């Protein structure tokens, strides 16, 4: 599993907020029960809500004094099955180490009443829609006679009696926008300790607002004087504690893109041409993507989705299901026929997933058709199809990172459909950005009646991405005929631009880290250094005294928290300070099997070890310019409108640039050296060996002079802070410098963060005699010449 720092940070924030709330002297509640903790997790599609919530649950468990039960819910059965596999020995199993995982149909009374093991139960949300389901397969509401009496499983979940007391319950609700008033009523009976909801907004049912949100808001207002603590927990807005900020953990979309979990560009091609011409463009683009995959030796199968109406024709008339297949005019059938008969696509790779109607004997055997329903969905997933035709009925749970292309037919009738499909094409294969622009982009082909519909669709997508703060570049072109408005351009054959990849050499760092791990002391389970005190005491809350006046809570000293593996604590701490170092940490030694409690001496020692591991990784790793791994320049997308042509550039033309970019590009072109406008999507990158939010640096331009390579960044003055020092170094191979890094700033600047002395001219930042130096010149031509020294 890839180590993602922002996921760890989000989980930590949720858990730390829980600890503060749960043990606070003013925690809201009644004389018998404290009100539940609530947190909504908001993140871009593909950010990894499941691992964030799983880690948050484990962290909250370490704060509890009894082993919890976690009720984990999703709407679709397919999603529940996928989550079960990921937790039960799958990629997310390390995040919930020690938990017993089961589907709710397999839940037994002894599991609920066994207080020695944390329990995670998975279920669909449909189970809580109607208590009349007592006669259904799960029978959760039906009393069952056993040695412990006649109780329904539902009642056992309410009681949660493990002999010494009641086990805490945590409700995790994936895709919480599906939460209904009825579900709120039923789930509220469980009296959970915490609600963790994956939701882009806090627009939830009125009843949930009254029962959960409003008491929390009142608590935040009452605690408004504890500004520093709220600031520490990321719940301050406009200088004061803010209830809405407190109740939502929001993941910055920029971090999701930087972590390479999602594609960093979306390419839109709109046209009023016939369906066949639009599909031709999609298949041609898919061929380009396939070639890039083959050239790089990747094992990716680029998939395409086709979104259209189902049982109506282009002119809005019902399609007759009794007609022979070759005469049908329903869009799914027309698309299927064109792919097979005109483009040579293997029918075995195509699926139609919709309620497309057929009469007996009219569906050819080679047509793979799946209607709505969980059983059909499972069969569809097993098919691993490359071309999927559907009408937005494809269920939650189909989020295939290999999906690169989408065709949206005008029969859908509304530009809002584009907005709904974006998430299905956004995830990035292998959570890795490749050195190819087309492999890091989602490709959309929109067939519309008029350009205004295309423009409206783009505006909606931009608004959606802006709302989510997603730094995803959008490139669009429109064509009123079969001639495309954008083309894929290849590099010139006659321009020499030798370049090689840069890798992080970790061997020396690994040796140092192994030594740190070997020197780490051995702790004994249950020993004094493995025991931590609960963060604060627990309160018995009384509403009023005998006279009816409010009273303060009565506090008693708390006990100890649930122990966790030392290995898990170390993994967590390393992810927090230097996630890249996680790849060289080997904790197979049995001393890391010991279970310890948070806030114990062992916990403190582990955090200190993690900091040393991070320092060792950055200090002892080296960058290697790999001569045996040449960098491959693939096709780049150029929208014809606004395109700029050059003489000495690596590509004959580039897409629209800003005024400053064009000026510098023309300066490089005039210098007579080969150069390239380096894109962030699929461009050349340099790894960074220092702590920070980004792991790679993408220079704006590359240039070649003799046997030297120059990486040039034309940053604005407002971006030149100490963070520049992370990127301000040359790449050396022994005594030879292989890549020279330069930063160009408009105006005269004497130091990092210093005020501009003059707005005229340019300042070039470079490394000279192992120090970062500014060099001032009075013209663009001189700036280019200085960069190429």
C-alpha positions, -999 to 999 in steps of 0.1 A, spaced: 0 0 0 14 34 -10 23 56 19 2 88 17 10 116 42 -23 135 37 -43 104 45 -24 99 77 -28 136 86 -65 135 80 -69 104 102 -48 119 129 -69 151 129 -101 131 133 -87 110 162 -72 140 180 -105 159 177 -123 128 191 -99 126 221 -104 163 229 -142 161 225 -147 128 243 -128 138 274 -138 174 276 -153 186 308 -182 203 289 -189 173 266 -227 176 258 -251 148 269 -276 136 295 -271 123 330 -267 88 315 -250 93 282 -226 116 265 -236 129 231 -217 113 202 -186 127 184 -193 137 148 -169 142 119 -176 145 82 -147 136 59 -147 157 27 -123 147 -1 -119 146 -39 -130 114 -56 -101 90 -55 -85 106 -24 -88 73 -4 -117 79 20 -117 43 31 -80 42 43 -84 75 60 -115 64 79 -99 30 87 -69 46 102 -91 71 121 -110 42 136 -78 25 148 -65 57 163 -98 63 181 -97 27 194 -63 35 210 -81 63 230 -108 40 243 -108 20 275 -130 -9 261 -126 -26 227 -150 -10 203 -175 -23 177 -174 -5 144 -205 -6 121 -192 2 86 -219 9 61 -221 16 23 -251 18 0 -241 -8 -26 -236 -44 -18 -207 -45 -42 -189 -17 -23 -194 -36 10 -179 -68 -6 -150 -49 -19 -144 -32 15 -146 -66 32 -119 -80 9 -96 -49 15 -99 -53 53 -99 -90 55 -63 -97 45 -63 -71 17 -45 -39 11 -61 -20 40 -57 -48 66 -26 -33 82 -46 -1 90 -71 -21 112 -46 -45 128 -62 -66 156 -98 -61 145 -120 -90 138 -138 -83 105 -171 -98 95 -202 -92 73 -233 -85 93 -249 -117 81 -221 -136 98 -224 -117 131 -227 -140 162 -237 -130 198 -203 -140 212 -186 -116 188 -207 -87 202 -201 -98 238 -164 -106 235 -147 -75 250 -112 -88 243 -112 -81 205 -122 -50 185 -149 -58 160 -156 -43 125 -190 -53 110 -198 -44 74 -233 -39 61 -253 -22 34 -274 8 44 -305 -9 31 -306 -30 62 -316 1 82 -342 15 58 -371 -6 71 -375 -27 102 -400 -48 83 -369 -66 70 -371 -88 101 -384 -115 78 -355 -111 54 -324 -131 50 -303 -113 76 -330 -115 103 -312 -89 124 -344 -77 140 -359 -111 147 -355 -125 183 -334 -157 183 -335 -182 212 -301 -193 224 -282 -200 257 -282 -163 265 -319 -157 261 -342 -145 234 -328 -114 219 -325 -101 184 -290 -93 170 -302 -57 168 -309 -57 205 -275 -72 212 -259 -44 193 -278 -19 214 -268 -36 246 -232 -44 236 -226 -59 271 -192 -75 275 -196 -84 312 -178 -54 326 -198 -27 308 -210 -15 275 -187 -15 245 -184 18 226 -199 18 190 -185 37 161 -207 42 130 -188 47 97 -211 57 68 -195 58 34 -212 81 8 -232 97 36 -252 118 13 -275 87 12 -283 91 50 -321 94 54 -344 105 82 -355 69 87 -319 56 89 -311 83 114 -340 72 136 -329 35 135 -292 41 139 -298 65 168 -312 36 188 -276 22 189 -264 52 209 -230 54 191 -199 69 206 -190 84 173 -203 91 138 -177 92 110 -194 101 77 -177 103 43 -196 132 28 -186 162 6 -209 184 25 -227 185 59 -261 187 42 -276 159 62 -312 150 74 -330 174 97 -332 148 124 -295 141 123 -289 178 126 -311 180 156 -297 149 173 -260 151 165 -249 183 148 -267 209 169 -254 197 203 -218 197 189 -223 232 176 -234 243 210 -204 227 226 -180 245 202 -197 278 211 -194 270 248 -157 262 244 -150 292 223 -125 305 248 -101 276 241 -89 292 209 -54 278 210 -66 242 213 -91 247 185 -64 262 164 -41 232 171 -70 209 159 -76 229 127 -110 243 137 -104 281 136 -119 305 110 -116 342 111 -96 340 143 -123 322 163 -134 285 169 -158 276 142 -184 248 146 -185 239 109 -147 238 107 -147 216 137 -171 191 123 -155 186 89 -121 172 81 -113 184 46 -85 170 24 -68 195 1 -73 184 -35 -39 196 -44 -24 170 -21 -45 143 -37 -31 153 -72 4 156 -58 1 121 -43 -6 109 -79 -39 92 -68 -59 110 -96 -52 122 -131 -39 158 -132 -56 169 -165 -89 165 -183 -90 168 -221 -124 177 -236 -132 173 -273 -167 186 -283 -183 182 -317 -216 184 -335 -203 157 -359 -222 124 -362 -217 97 -336 -194 77 -358 -169 106 -362 -169 112 -324 -162 75 -318 -135 75 -344 -117 103 -324 -121 83 -292 -107 51 -307 -78 70 -323 -70 86 -289 -72 51 -273 -46 38 -298 -23 67 -288 -27 58 -251 -21 21 -259 11 29 -278 24 50 -248 16 21 -225 34 -4 -248 64 19 -252 69 20 -215 62 -16 -208 33 -9 -186 5 -35 -178 -24 -12 -182 -56 -19 -201 -70 15 -212 -108 13 -208 -135 35 -223 -171 42 -211 -199 53 -234 -228 72 -218 -261 74 -236 -298 69 -233 -311 34 -235 -344 26 -252 -349 57 -273 -335 67 -307 -317 100 -316 -350 116 -325 -365 108 -292 -388 79 -304 -390 46 -285 -368 19 -300 -387 -13 -309 -371 -43 -289 -388 -67 -313 -368 -56 -343 -337 -76 -354 -305 -65 -337 -290 -51 -369 -320 -28 -374 -323 -15 -338 -316 23 -333 -311 24 -296 -279 43 -288 -262 14 -269 -268 -10 -298 -256 15 -324 -224 21 -304 -219 -17 -300 -224 -23 -337 -200 5 -348 -173 -6 -324 -175 -42 -336 -183 -38 -373 -164 -7 -382 -136 -4 -357 -128 -41 -353 -133 -43 -315 -136 -78 -301 -172 -82 -288 -159 -101 -258 -144 -68 -246 -177 -49 -247 -204 -47 -220 -237 -30 -221 -248 -22 -186 -283 -8 -186 -320 -19 -188 -319 -22 -225 -349 -41 -237 -348 -73 -258 -376 -97 -268 -368 -134 -268 -343 -144 -294 -333 -109 -306 -301 -105 -285 -271 -120 -303 -252 -144 -281 -219 -124 -283 -236 -93 -268 -227 -91 -231 -257 -74 -216 -261 -67 -178 -292 -51 -163 -294 -34 -129 -289 -54 -98 -262 -67 -75 -259 -101 -90 -255 -88 -125 -230 -62 -112 -208 -89 -97 -208 -107 -130 -200 -75 -149 -170 -68 -126 -157 -103 -132 -157 -97 -170 -130 -69 -168 -145 -53 -199 -126 -26 -219 -156 -9 -234 -186 -2 -212 -218 12 -226 -242 25 -199 -268 52 -191 -256 64 -156 -270 33 -140 -236 19 -133 -235 14 -96 -213 28 -69 -183 5 -66 -172 7 -102 -142 30 -100 -117 16 -123 -83 35 -124 -77 21 -159 -107 40 -173 -92 67 -195 -118 77 -220 -155 87 -220 -180 93 -248 -211 112 -238 -239 112 -264 -262 141 -271 -291 117 -264 -284 123 -227 -300 157 -233 -283 176 -204 -248 189 -199 -251 180 -162 -245 144 -171 -208 153 -179 -204 165 -143 -218 132 -130 -194 111 -150 -161 129 -142 -154 109 -110 -155 76 -130 -125 86 -151 -105 105 -125 -85 78 -107 -49 72 -118 -36 37 -126 -11 23 -100 -14 57 -82 15 68 -104 19 97 -128 39 86 -158 63 106 -180 35 109 -206 9 136 -208 -18 113 -223 -13 87 -196 -20 113 -168 -52 127 -183 -89 118 -186 -102 121 -221 -138 131 -228 -156 132 -261 -189 151 -261 -213 148 -290 -237 178 -288 -263 196 -309 -247 230 -305 -216 246 -290 -235 263 -262 -243 229 -247 -205 220 -248 -196 253 -232 -222 249 -204 -209 214 -197 -173 228 -193 -185 255 -170 -202 230 -148 -171 208 -146 -149 238 -139 -173 249 -111 -173 214 -96 -135 212 -96 -132 247 -83 -156 239 -55 -135 209 -45 -103 230 -49 -90 204 -75 -59 217 -93 -67 197 -124 -59 213 -157 -87 215 -183 -80 215 -220 -109 219 -244 -115 221 -281 -147 222 -302 -152 212 -337 -183 218 -358 -173 191 -383 -152 160 -384 -120 180 -383 -108 179 -346 -101 211 -327 -70 196 -310 -42 173 -321 -16 151 -305 18 165 -315 50 144 -316 86 157 -309 107 167 -339 130 140 -352 158 165 -360 161 181 -326 186 165 -302 174 165 -266 191 138 -246 177 134 -212 177 107 -186 156 99 -155 166 108 -120 162 82 -92 166 82 -55 194 59 -43 185 47 -9 211 20 0 231 42 24 199 55 41 187 19 44 218 9 63 215 38 87 178 31 93 185 -6 99 210 5 126 184 28 142 159 -1 143 185 -25 158 194 0 185 158 6 195 151 -8 229 129 -38 236 97 -30 256 78 -56 276 40 -59 271 23 -46 302 55 -32 316 57 3 331 71 18 299 43 3 278 14 17 299 0 51 291 -26 70 311 -59 80 295 -57 115 282 -81 128 309 -107 115 333 -142 105 325 -171 125 337 -205 116 352 -227 142 337 -257 155 357 -281 180 342 -295 197 374 -292 194 411 -322 190 435 -329 227 433 -330 226 395 -298 246 390 -271 233 366 -241 215 381 -206 209 369 -197 173 358 -182 150 384 -148 138 373 -130 106 382 -95 94 373 -95 74 341 -79 41 335 -58 29 305 -64 29 268 -65 0 244 -30 -12 234 -17 -13 198 12 -30 181 45 -11 184 49 -18 146 17 0 138 26 30 159 60 33 141 44 30 107 20 57 117 47 80 129 69 75 99 40 83 75 35 115 95 70 128 92 86 112 61 63 89 41 90 82 15 111 65 42 84 39 48 98 18 20 131 13 38 118 5 72 120 -32 81 101 -40 113 101 -78 111 119 -80 144 96 -95 171 103 -66 194 79 -46 173 51 -72 180 48 -58 215 15 -41 223 18 -7 240 -5 21 248 -6 57 235 11 83 256 34 56 271 72 59 272 73 34 244 49 56 223 72 86 229 103 66 219 86 54 187 79 90 177 115 99 183 126 70 163 104 80 134 119 115 133 154 100 132 143 77 103 130 107 84 162 126 89 183 96 79 163 91 47 167 127 35 204 130 47 217 97 33 197 92 1 212 105 -31 199 115 -65 212 95 -94 211 106 -131 205 72 -147 223 69 -180 207 36 -188 171 50 -185 166 77 -212 135 99 -207 109 94 -234 91 124 -248 56 113 -259 28 130 -277 14 163 -262 -21 177 -268 -22 210 -286 -55 228 -290 -54 246 -323 -69 278 -310 -41 298 -293 -14 274 -304 21 289 -308 48 277 -332 86 279 -327 118 271 -347 141 255 -322 116 239 -298 115 201 -292 79 201 -305 69 221 -336 41 238 -316 27 242 -281 -7 250 -268 -17 284 -254 8 299 -230 6 329 -207 22 362 -218 52 356 -196 57 320 -208 55 330 -244 80 358 -239 105 334 -222 99 307 -248 106 332 -276 138 342 -258 150 306 -257 140 301 -293 161 332 -303 191 318 -284 192 291 -310 193 262 -285 170 232 -283 143 237 -256 110 224 -244 80 237 -225 78 211 -197 43 202 -186 34 191 -151 12 164 -166 36 138 -178 66 161 -178 102 157 -166 105 158 -128 133 159 -102 128 141 -69 131 163 -38 152 151 -8 139 173 19 107 174 40 77 190 24 43 185 8 56 177 -27 79 149 -36 89 161 -71 98 193 -89 86 200 -124 107 228 -140 88 251 -165 113 248 -193 142 224 -203 170 236 -225 201 219 -240 235 236 -247 264 215 -257 263 185 -233 245 205 -206 209 202 -196 192 232 -179 160 230 -159 145 265 -158 116 277 -137 100 311 -143 83 315 -109 65 346 -98 81 367 -71 53 358 -46 64 321 -48 100 327 -40 103 318 -3 125 295 16 106 267 -1 126 274 -32 157 260 -14 142 226 -16 144 228 -54 176 249 -58 203 223 -64 221 209 -94 221 172 -102 257 158 -102 273 126 -112 306 125 -94 325 157 -104 302 162 -134 270 183 -132 243 167 -153 213 190 -147 216 227 -139 186 243 -121 177 279 -126 149 301 -113 139 333 -131 121 362 -113 108 394 -129 125 424 -112 156 428 -90 157 408 -58 186 406 -33 174 377 -11 147 351 -6 116 368 7 132 402 3 113 431 -12 119 438 -49 145 466 -53 133 473 -89 105 460 -111 127 463 -141 149 435 -154 152 399 -141 168 380 -112 183 346 -120 187 323 -90 213 295 -93 237 275 -73 273 288 -73 301 275 -51 275 254 -33 255 284 -23 222 298 -37 230 332 -54 208 358 -72 222 374 -104 205 405 -118 203 413 -155 184 442 -173 168 423 -202 151 391 -211 178 382 -236 205 385 -209 183 365 -185 181 336 -210 219 338 -216 226 337 -179 203 307 -175 223 288 -201 257 294 -185 
